Amino acid sequence: MKPLFRYLAAGSLLLSAHLSFAQVKMPAPSPGQTIHQDFALSFVEVNYSRPAMKGRTIMGDLVPYGKVWRTGANNATTITFGDDVTFGGTAVKAGKYGLLTIPGKSEWTVILTKSLDVTSPAAYKPENDVVRVKVTPAELPFAVENFMISFDDISANEANMLLIWEKTMITVPLKADVDSKVMAQLDAAMKGDKKPYFQAASYYYETNRDLKQALAWVEEAVKENPTAFWVATLKARIQAKAGDKKGAKATAEKAIELAKTAKNDDYVTINQKIIASL
């Protein structure tokens, strides 16, 4: 029994040592990152890893030209669109896709694929392509240590997705159909009992629609909330855009009074600037 006991005891010690070692948590050499960007009426989300240069040559070497790249490290890179978009000019349905690239010295190919697990060129299946976009890389005047994906130049219905590493940056434009959806919502809401006068007036003002209608709606919003300095400010802006300088000045002065009462210096300044621009 003693040899058996010693054997079991030794095995237990080895197992314990193995489990202790397995529980050691090490920092990831290429940390993962999730980018969640509110966009249009929905969002765009990217999950990827961020490898570092670490003194290495990246483009054309660590990341070879002419071969499919997972566009990151570790796991496959994915991108999720919360709504339908155009990706580099091509219509794409809402959903989750793999994000791949084929880097080149003078041209990159950016690929959206149905495959969500491509981590090597051998795993890539062209028949699963959803979109292929050709883009021209730009050279940066400085080096970026860690690979990064970001969004910039974001407006109501447009944004640019940026892929940056070393001294290379590529840009893929995104667009979404916002106007028709917002207008449909406004049309439906304005037929209801509680009408969104302020939102409707604001959208008409921002999108350069019928200013007479915008003014009528903002006046209804003022009636509903006569002490709201932000509503008075919108009315002043609409009047100014419509060419009613006298009316815009009077409304902006009223908005200043309301903003001072509410102790909101920002709106005091905003209305002062409206008056100065008349």
Secondary structure as UniProt FT lines:
FT   HELIX           2..22
FT   STRAND          32..39
FT   TURN            40..41
FT   STRAND          42..49
FT   TURN            54..55
FT   TURN            60..62
FT   TURN            65..66
FT   STRAND          78..81
FT   STRAND          85..87
FT   TURN            88..89
FT   STRAND          90..92
FT   STRAND          95..102
FT   STRAND          108..113
FT   HELIX           121..123
FT   HELIX           126..128
FT   STRAND          129..135
FT   STRAND          138..152
FT   STRAND          158..175
FT   HELIX           179..189
FT   TURN            190..191
FT   HELIX           197..206
FT   TURN            207..208
FT   HELIX           211..224
FT   TURN            226..227
FT   HELIX           229..241
FT   TURN            242..243
FT   HELIX           245..261
FT   TURN            262..263
FT   HELIX           265..277
//
